[in-house]
């Protein structure tokens, strides 16, 4: 796991690549390197920052150069042993034991045809001295990031957007359409980028730069097609052995020459992975998060710690508990810097603090349960959208009466919050809507009218574009069976929610602490299995992730498998009403976003007033406004994104 960067036919490419690489130092404190070679009337430069995980010797150093190929690579290949054996049988002689060398030789033998054969998480740039071509590639599911920027015949790329901002001297302009999208979702979709000229290489794709200025793009893996193939498998009655597939994926993700630990929230996903990992690594360490008792009570948060302790005790896991207190809010500017784009999910702070604690204990690699909810329908929104179909059969007058009653109920008093009321209000905000609109509304921040009222009226057309994009992605599927609503939701989540939010903040937060996070559920074989499971096996009755719970039942106690869903989040209402209240007032009354006209002060003030009165819960919305404000200050400061915002 590392930071990669480079330039191709870019002015002053050597100095720019050094700046890019320096900005990524936190991603790779174990080593640095740069490679250069002429290309036509210019040059290519590849930079690298190393976090040594597999083959800690110099034979794993990068950029790796061998017989005319130069590679800068970020990631892990979990099927590297099999690929190495196949290449060795074909006559390849390896100098070391790194998966970097396996990737380089696989490319030499198969070119882009090697990409669908790779099982892992990766982003890389590879240069061929013979042809003068540079190819960039990204893994199938978007686990690892790759940002790029093209100007004329030149290209610059890096693992993080802040590196591109630094390398261009703060000349990048904010894309206000991306910020509108971030307000809707509370993250920037993977299809957009917060700066106008920059872009993200899409998951499962590659880009080739040629010396004559031509640029080619290609796709080698498509999640839509995988879901369609899975539907055909499920129609034939062929159900995968999910327990065996998850166990095999977990075992592969333990491949490392340094210590590995796990996230352990006490929920199903992390508990299952931790139990499986403990079989292979007895005494493995795990890390969990807790909150101040008064914050947890105010938020009505479940007691996840007791479940984490139970799992740790049963499977002989060395559990480390980390408490998040309000002083962590001092991290807000730092986290905004590291997250690269405005991401309003406080789970990023949890991830950073866990990884920081693990790194201090000498742990470089963590396993996370990320992805199981998206693939196996584990979020409340999945069940809620199914329940909405039934609710729509209730007579309309009765539904109107229910809405009037719930609308009058408070979501909180001065001493405590009411989660059931928050859920009810959220449910009724989308329960009467058509399928795609309801699904979008069930997890996004605003409906169309609310978003239009919040932003500069000149951006009204952008709102239409953002909503249309969601509809296009959701409806671009071959899951036309009306009964497979569940898998349509899972497919949309795996294409948007997973890479745009969860994988993005996980990568950036963990690498800020120089730690690699691996996600065994976000594995090509697990994904294939997930979409071979019919929707009615994922949600059974009112139970989400039913098929995964069935698989885990042979390993975990029933109390863990069937416990209420926990939250890898934070007590936002408590923070907003107490510790963050002065900062919220400052941003609403005199923030850069308000003063620039991007956000409307009157709309923000109404949100603050309604939240303070306990009538509606806008804590998440206001948290995102804070992250957006801090990000925007840094992005428009004139010197790129500065950590000292």
C-alpha positions in Angstrom: 0.0 0.0 0.0 1.5 3.2 -1.1 1.1 6.6 -2.8 1.7 6.9 -6.5 2.2 9.9 -8.7 3.6 10.9 -12.1 3.6 13.1 -15.1 3.6 12.4 -18.9 4.8 15.1 -21.3 4.2 17.7 -18.6 6.2 20.9 -18.3 8.9 20.6 -15.6 7.8 17.0 -15.0 10.7 16.1 -12.7 10.0 18.9 -10.2 6.3 18.5 -10.4 6.5 14.7 -9.7 8.7 15.4 -6.7 6.1 17.8 -5.4 3.3 15.3 -6.0 5.3 12.6 -4.2 6.2 14.8 -1.2 2.5 15.6 -0.7 1.8 11.8 -0.5 4.5 11.2 2.2 1.9 10.0 4.7 0.8 7.2 2.4 4.3 5.7 2.4 6.8 6.6 5.2 9.0 3.5 4.5 10.6 4.7 1.3 10.5 7.0 -1.8 11.6 6.8 -5.4 11.3 8.4 -8.8 11.9 7.3 -12.3 12.3 9.3 -15.5 12.6 8.6 -19.2 12.3 10.6 -22.4 9.1 10.5 -24.4 9.1 12.3 -27.8 9.7 15.9 -27.1 9.0 15.5 -23.4 9.5 12.9 -20.7 7.7 10.6 -18.3 8.2 10.8 -14.6 6.9 8.2 -12.1 7.0 8.8 -8.3 6.4 6.5 -5.4 6.0 6.6 -1.6 6.2 3.1 0.0 4.4 1.5 2.8 6.2 -1.8 3.0 3.7 -4.7 3.6 4.9 -7.6 1.4 8.6 -8.2 0.7 10.1 -5.6 3.0 13.5 -5.7 1.2 14.8 -3.5 -1.6 13.6 -6.0 -4.2 10.1 -4.6 -3.5 11.1 -0.9 -3.8 9.4 1.3 -6.4 9.2 2.6 -9.0 10.1 -0.9 -10.2 12.1 -1.0 -13.4 12.8 -4.2 -15.3 13.7 -4.8 -19.0 12.1 -1.8 -20.4 9.0 -1.6 -18.1 8.6 0.9 -15.2 5.8 0.5 -12.6 4.5 2.6 -9.8 1.8 0.7 -8.0 -0.5 1.1 -5.0 -2.3 -1.9 -3.7 -2.3 -5.6 -2.9 -2.8 -8.6 -5.2 -4.4 -11.4 -3.1 -3.9 -14.0 -5.9 -0.2 -13.0 -6.5 1.0 -16.5 -5.4 -1.1 -18.2 -8.1 0.0 -15.7 -10.8 3.6 -16.0 -9.7 3.4 -19.8 -10.1 1.8 -19.5 -13.5 4.5 -17.0 -14.7 7.3 -19.1 -13.2 6.0 -22.1 -15.1 6.2 -20.0 -18.3 9.9 -19.2 -17.6 9.8 -15.9 -15.7 12.5 -15.6 -13.1 11.7 -13.4 -10.1 14.2 -11.4 -8.1 12.1 -11.0 -5.0 8.8 -12.0 -3.4 6.7 -8.8 -3.9 3.3 -8.7 -5.6 4.7 -5.6 -7.4 7.0 -7.7 -9.4 4.2 -10.2 -10.1 2.1 -7.4 -11.5 5.0 -6.1 -13.7 5.6 -9.5 -15.2 1.9 -10.2 -15.7 1.7 -6.9 -17.6 4.7 -7.9 -19.7 3.1 -11.2 -20.7 -0.6 -10.2 -21.0 -0.8 -6.4 -21.2 -4.3 -5.1 -20.4 -5.6 -8.7 -20.6 -4.0 -9.2 -17.2 -6.4 -6.8 -15.5 -9.5 -9.0 -15.2 -7.2 -11.7 -13.8 -6.1 -9.6 -10.9 -7.8 -10.2 -7.6 -7.1 -7.4 -5.2 -7.2 -3.6 -4.7 -4.9 -1.5 -6.9 -4.2 1.6 -8.9 -1.0 1.8 -10.9 0.9 3.5 -13.7 3.1 1.5 -16.0 5.4 2.8 -18.7 6.9 0.9 -21.7 10.2 2.4 -22.8 9.9 0.6 -26.1 6.6 2.1 -27.2 6.7 5.3 -25.1 3.2 4.5 -23.7 2.0 5.1 -20.2 -1.0 3.1 -19.0 -3.0 3.9 -15.8 -5.4 1.3 -14.3 -7.7 1.0 -11.3 -9.2 -2.0 -9.6 -12.6 -3.5 -10.5 -14.5 -2.0 -7.6 -12.8 1.3 -7.0 -11.1 0.4 -3.7 -8.0 2.3 -4.5 -8.1 5.9 -5.8 -6.5 7.4 -8.9 -6.9 11.1 -9.8 -5.7 12.6 -13.1 -5.5 15.9 -14.9 -4.9 16.5 -18.6 -3.7 19.7 -20.2 -3.0 19.6 -23.9 -0.8 16.6 -24.6 0.3 16.4 -20.9 -1.0 14.4 -18.1 -0.4 14.3 -14.3 -1.8 11.7 -11.9 -1.7 10.9 -8.2 -3.3 8.8 -5.5 -4.8 12.0 -3.9 -6.5 15.1 -5.3 -4.5 17.3 -2.9 -1.3 16.3 -4.7 -2.7 17.5 -8.0 -3.8 20.8 -6.3 -0.3 21.3 -4.9 1.5 20.4 -8.1 -0.6 22.9 -10.1 0.1 25.7 -7.6 -3.4 26.2 -6.5 -4.6 27.0 -10.0 -7.4 24.4 -10.0 -11.0 25.8 -9.9 -13.7 24.4 -7.7 -16.4 22.6 -9.6 -19.6 23.9 -8.1 -21.6 21.2 -9.7 -19.6 18.6 -7.7 -20.3 20.6 -4.5 -24.1 20.5 -5.3 -23.8 16.8 -5.7 -21.9 16.6 -2.3 -24.8 18.5 -0.6 -27.3 15.9 -2.0 -25.2 12.9 -1.0 -22.8 14.2 1.6 -20.0 13.0 -0.6 -18.8 13.6 -4.1 -19.8 10.8 -6.5 -17.0 8.8 -8.1 -18.1 10.1 -11.5 -17.4 13.7 -10.4 -14.4 15.6 -9.0 -14.3 18.6 -6.7 -11.9 20.4 -9.1 -13.0 21.2 -12.7 -10.0 19.9 -14.6 -9.4 16.8 -12.5 -11.1 13.5 -12.8 -11.1 10.0 -11.2 -10.2 7.1 -13.3 -13.4 4.9 -13.1 -13.3 1.5 -11.4 -12.5 -1.4 -13.7 -10.9 0.8 -16.4 -7.6 1.8 -17.9 -6.3 4.8 -19.8 -3.4 4.7 -22.3 -1.3 7.8 -23.2 0.7 7.6 -26.5 3.7 9.7 -27.5 1.8 11.2 -30.4 -0.8 12.7 -28.0 -3.5 10.2 -28.5 -5.3 8.9 -25.4 -7.3 5.6 -25.3 -9.6 4.4 -22.7 -11.0 1.0 -22.0 -13.1 -1.0 -19.5 -12.1 -4.5 -18.4 -14.8 -5.2 -15.7 -18.4 -4.0 -15.4 -20.4 -4.4 -12.2 -23.7 -4.2 -14.2 -22.6 -7.3 -16.2 -21.6 -9.2 -13.1 -25.0 -8.5 -11.5 -26.7 -9.7 -14.7 -24.6 -12.9 -14.7 -25.5 -13.4 -11.1 -29.2 -13.1 -11.8 -28.9 -15.9 -14.4 -27.1 -18.1 -12.0 -29.8 -17.6 -9.3 -32.5 -18.3 -11.8 -30.9 -21.7 -12.5 -31.1 -22.4 -8.8 -27.3 -22.3 -8.5 -26.7 -20.7 -5.1 -23.1 -20.0 -4.1 -21.5 -21.4 -0.9 -21.2 -18.0 0.7 -19.6 -19.2 3.9 -16.7 -20.8 2.0 -16.2 -17.8 -0.3 -16.1 -15.3 2.5 -13.7 -17.5 4.5 -11.4 -17.9 1.5 -11.4 -14.1 0.8 -10.6 -13.4 4.5 -7.7 -15.8 4.4 -6.3 -14.2 1.3 -6.6 -10.8 2.8 -4.4 -11.8 5.7 -1.4 -12.2 3.3 1.3 -9.9 4.8 4.8 -9.8 6.0 3.8 -7.4 8.8 1.2 -7.6 11.6 -2.5 -7.5 10.7 -5.4 -6.4 12.9 -9.1 -5.9 12.4 -11.8 -3.3 13.0 -14.3 -4.8 15.5 -17.5 -2.8 16.0 -19.4 -5.8 17.5 -21.7 -5.9 14.5 -22.2 -8.9 12.2 -19.8 -7.9 9.4 -16.7 -7.1 11.5 -17.4 -9.9 14.0 -17.5 -12.5 11.2 -14.3 -11.3 9.7 -12.5 -11.1 13.1 -13.6 -14.6 14.0 -12.4 -16.0 10.7 -9.1 -14.1 10.9 -8.6 -15.4 14.4 -8.7 -18.9 13.1 -5.6 -18.2 10.9 -3.9 -15.7 13.3 -4.6 -16.7 16.9 -4.4 -13.8 19.3 -4.9 -11.3 16.5 -5.5 -7.7 17.6 -8.8 -5.8 17.0 -9.8 -2.2 17.5 -13.1 -0.7 18.5 -14.7 2.7 19.1 -16.7 4.0 22.0 -18.2 7.4 23.0 -18.7 9.4 26.1 -21.7 7.9 28.1 -23.7 11.2 28.0 -23.2 11.5 24.2 -24.3 8.0 23.6 -27.4 8.4 25.8 -28.4 11.7 24.1 -28.0 10.0 20.7 -29.8 6.8 21.9 -27.0 4.8 20.5 -26.8 1.1 21.0 -24.1 -0.3 23.3 -21.8 -1.8 20.7 -18.8 -2.2 23.0 -20.3 -5.1 24.9 -20.7 -7.1 21.7 -17.2 -6.3 20.6 -15.9 -7.5 24.0 -17.9 -10.7 23.7 -16.5 -11.6 20.3 -13.0 -10.8 21.5 -13.3 -13.0 24.5 -14.8 -15.9 22.6 -12.2 -15.9 19.9 -9.1 -15.0 21.9 -8.7 -11.5 20.2 -6.6 -8.8 21.8 -9.2 -5.9 21.9 -8.2 -2.2 22.0 -10.9 0.3 22.9 -10.7 3.9 21.8 -13.0 6.6 23.1 -14.0 9.5 20.9 -14.7 12.6 23.0 -15.5 16.2 21.9 -11.8 17.2 21.7 -11.7 15.1 18.6 -13.5 17.9 16.9 -10.2 19.7 16.7 -9.5 17.1 14.0 -12.1 18.6 11.7 -9.7 20.8 9.7 -7.1 18.0 9.6 -9.7 15.4 8.4 -11.1 17.8 5.8 -7.6 18.2 4.4 -6.9 14.4 4.3 -10.3 13.5 2.8 -9.5 15.5 -0.3 -13.1 16.3 -1.1 -16.0 17.4 1.1 -17.2 14.2 2.8 -19.7 14.6 5.6 -19.5 11.2 7.2 -18.1 11.4 10.8 -17.1 7.7 10.4 -14.0 9.0 8.7 -12.8 10.3 12.1 -13.5 6.9 13.7 -11.4 5.2 11.0 -8.5 7.7 11.3 -8.4 7.3 15.1 -8.5 3.5 15.0 -5.8 3.4 12.3 -3.7 5.9 14.2 -3.9 3.8 17.4 -3.1 0.6 15.5 -0.1 2.3 13.8 1.3 3.5 17.1 1.1 -0.2 18.3 3.1 -1.3 15.2 0.2 -2.5 13.1 0.3 -1.5 9.4 -2.7 -3.6 8.1 -6.3 -3.6 9.2 -9.3 -5.7 8.0 -12.6 -3.9 7.7 -16.2 -5.2 7.2 -16.9 -2.5 4.7 -19.1 -3.5 1.8 -21.2 -6.2 3.3 -24.2 -3.9 3.9 -24.1 -2.7 0.2 -23.8 -6.2 -1.3 -26.2 -8.1 1.0 -28.8 -5.4 1.8 -27.9 -4.6 5.3 -28.8 -1.0 5.6 -32.1 0.2 7.1 -32.8 2.0 3.8 -33.0 -1.4 2.0 -35.7 -2.8 4.4 -37.4 0.6 4.6 -37.9 0.8 0.8 -39.4 -2.7 0.8 -41.7 -1.7 3.6 -42.7 1.4 1.6 -44.1 -0.8 -1.1 -46.5 -2.3 1.4 -47.2 1.1 3.0 -48.3 2.4 -0.4 -51.2 -0.1 -0.2 -52.6 1.6 3.0 -55.6 3.9 2.1 -54.4 7.4 1.3 -56.5 9.2 4.0 -55.0 7.0 6.7 -51.5 7.7 5.4 -52.1 11.4 5.5 -53.3 11.1 9.1 -50.1 9.2 10.1 -48.0 11.8 8.4 -49.7 14.7 10.3 -49.2 12.9 13.7 -45.5 12.0 13.1 -44.7 15.5 11.7 -45.8 17.0 15.1 -43.6 14.7 17.1 -40.2 16.0 18.4 -37.0 14.2 17.4 -35.3 15.3 20.6 -35.7 17.1 23.9 -33.0 19.0 25.8 -31.9 15.8 27.5 -32.3 13.0 24.9 -33.0 12.1 21.3 -35.7 9.8 20.0 -34.4 7.5 17.3 -37.7 5.9 16.5 -39.2 9.3 15.7 -36.2 10.2 13.5 -36.6 6.9 11.6 -40.4 7.5 11.2 -39.9 11.0 9.8 -37.3 9.8 7.5 -39.4 6.9 6.3 -42.4 9.1 5.6 -40.2 11.5 3.5 -40.0 8.8 0.8 -42.6 6.2 1.4 -45.0 7.4 -1.2 -42.5 8.0 -4.0 -41.7 5.9 -7.1 -38.9 3.3 -6.8 -35.8 5.2 -7.9 -36.8 8.5 -6.4 -37.7 6.7 -3.1 -34.4 4.9 -3.0 -32.5 8.1 -3.6 -34.5 10.0 -1.0 -34.0 7.3 1.5 -30.3 8.0 1.9 -29.6 11.4 0.5 -29.8 14.7 2.4 -32.5 16.7 0.7 -35.4 16.5 -1.7 -35.3 18.6 -4.8 -37.1 21.6 -3.4 -35.0 21.6 -0.2 -31.8 21.5 -2.2 -32.9 24.3 -4.6 -33.8 26.5 -1.5 -30.4 25.9 0.0 -28.1 27.0 -2.9 -27.5 29.8 -5.3 -30.5 30.0 -7.7 -28.1 30.1 -10.6 -27.2 26.5 -9.9 -30.8 25.2 -10.3 -29.9 23.4 -13.6 -27.1 21.6 -11.8 -29.6 20.1 -9.4 -31.5 18.6 -12.3 -28.2 17.2 -13.7 -27.3 15.6 -10.4 -30.7 14.0 -9.9 -30.8 12.8 -13.5 -27.4 11.2 -13.0 -28.6 9.2 -10.1 -31.7 8.0 -12.1 -29.5 7.0 -15.0 -27.1 4.9 -12.8 -30.0 3.3 -10.9 -31.9 2.4 -14.1 -28.8 1.1 -16.0 -29.2 -2.5 -15.0 -30.4 -5.8 -16.4 -32.3 -6.7 -13.2 -35.7 -6.2 -14.8 -37.5 -8.7 -12.5 -39.9 -6.6 -10.4 -39.3 -8.9 -7.5 -35.5 -8.1 -7.5 -35.9 -4.6 -6.2 -33.4 -5.6 -3.4 -30.6 -6.4 -5.9 -31.3 -3.2 -7.9 -30.7 -1.3 -4.7 -27.5 -3.3 -4.0 -26.2 -2.7 -7.5 -26.8 1.0 -7.2 -25.1 1.1 -3.8 -22.1 -0.9 -5.1 -21.7 1.5 -8.1 -22.3 4.8 -6.2 -22.4 4.6 -2.4 -19.5 2.2 -2.0 -16.8 3.8 -4.1 -18.1 7.4 -3.7 -18.3 7.4 0.1 -17.3 4.3 2.1 -14.2 3.2 0.1 -13.1 6.8 -0.4 -13.1 7.9 3.3 -11.7 4.5 4.3 -8.7 4.9 2.0 -8.0 8.5 2.8 -8.5 8.3 6.5 -6.4 5.2 6.9 -3.6 6.4 4.7 -3.5 9.6 6.7 -2.4 7.4 9.5 0.0 5.4 7.2 -2.1 2.3 7.6 -3.5 0.0 5.0 -7.2 -1.1 5.3 -8.3 -4.2 3.4 -11.9 -5.0 2.7 -12.5 -8.8 2.2 -16.2 -8.3 1.4 -15.3 -6.0 -1.5 -13.6 -8.8 -3.4 -14.5 -9.8 -6.9 -15.4 -13.4 -5.9 -17.6 -12.2 -3.0 -19.3 -9.7 -5.3 -20.0 -12.4 -7.9 -21.5 -14.5 -5.1 -23.5 -11.6 -3.7 -25.3 -11.0 -7.0 -26.0 -14.7 -7.5 -28.2 -14.5 -4.3 -31.8 -13.5 -5.1 -33.1 -10.4 -3.3 -35.6 -12.5 -1.3 -32.7 -14.3 0.3 -31.0 -11.1 1.3 -34.1 -9.6 3.1 -36.3 -12.2 4.8 -39.3 -10.8 6.7 -37.7 -7.8 8.4 -34.2 -9.2 8.6 -31.6 -7.7 6.3 -28.4 -9.6 5.3 -30.2 -12.8 5.9 -28.0 -14.9 3.7 -24.8 -13.5 5.3 -26.3 -14.2 8.7 -26.9 -17.8 7.7 -23.3 -18.1 6.6 -22.0 -16.6 9.8 -24.2 -18.7 12.1 -21.7 -21.6 11.9 -19.0 -19.4 13.4 -20.6 -16.7 15.6 -23.0 -17.0 18.5 -26.7 -16.2 17.8 -26.6 -13.1 19.9 -24.1 -11.5 17.6 -25.6 -12.7 14.4 -29.1 -11.4 15.1 -28.3 -8.4 17.3 -29.8 -5.0 16.2 -27.7 -3.2 13.6 -25.1 -1.0 15.1 -23.7 2.4 13.8 -20.2 3.1 12.8 -20.9 6.8 13.2 -20.8 9.5 15.8 -23.2 11.2 18.3 -23.7 14.2 16.0 -26.8 15.6 17.7 -24.9 15.8 21.0 -21.9 17.4 19.3 -24.1 19.9 17.3 -26.2 21.0 20.3 -23.2 21.4 22.6 -19.6 21.4 21.5 -20.1 22.5 17.9 -22.9 25.1 18.3 -20.6 28.2 18.2 -18.9 26.9 15.1 -22.2 26.3 13.4 -23.4 29.8 14.2 -20.2 31.3 12.8 -20.5 29.3 9.5 -24.1 30.2 9.1 -23.7 33.9 9.8 -20.3 34.6 8.3 -19.0 31.6 6.5 -17.2 31.7 3.2 -20.0 29.6 1.5 -22.7 32.0 2.7 -20.7 35.1 1.9 -19.8 33.8 -1.6 -23.5 33.2 -2.3 -23.1 29.4 -2.8 -25.3 28.7 0.2 -28.2 30.8 1.3 -28.1 32.1 4.9 -31.8 32.1 5.4 -32.1 28.4 4.5 -29.2 27.4 6.8 -30.7 29.5 9.7 -34.0 27.7 9.3 -32.3 24.3 9.6 -30.4 25.4 12.7 -33.6 26.7 14.3 -35.6 23.6 13.5 -32.8 21.3 14.7 -32.4 23.3 18.0 -36.1 23.1 18.6 -36.0 19.3 18.3 -38.6 19.3 15.6 -36.3 17.9 12.8 -32.9 16.3 12.9 -30.5 18.3 10.8 -27.4 17.3 12.6 -26.0 15.3 9.7 -26.8 18.1 7.3 -25.0 20.7 9.5 -22.0 18.5 10.0 -21.6 18.2 6.2 -22.0 22.0 5.9 -19.1 22.3 8.3 -16.9 19.9 6.3 -17.8 21.7 3.1 -17.0 25.1 4.6 -13.5 23.9 5.8 -12.8 22.2 2.5 -13.9 25.3 0.5 -11.7 27.6 2.6 -8.7 25.4 1.8 -9.6 25.0 -1.9 -10.0 28.7 -2.5 -7.1 29.9 -0.5 -5.0 30.4 -3.6 -2.3 27.9 -2.7 -4.1 24.6 -3.2 -5.5 22.7 -0.3 -3.7 23.9 2.8 -3.7 21.8 6.0 -3.7 25.0 8.0 -7.3 26.0 7.3 
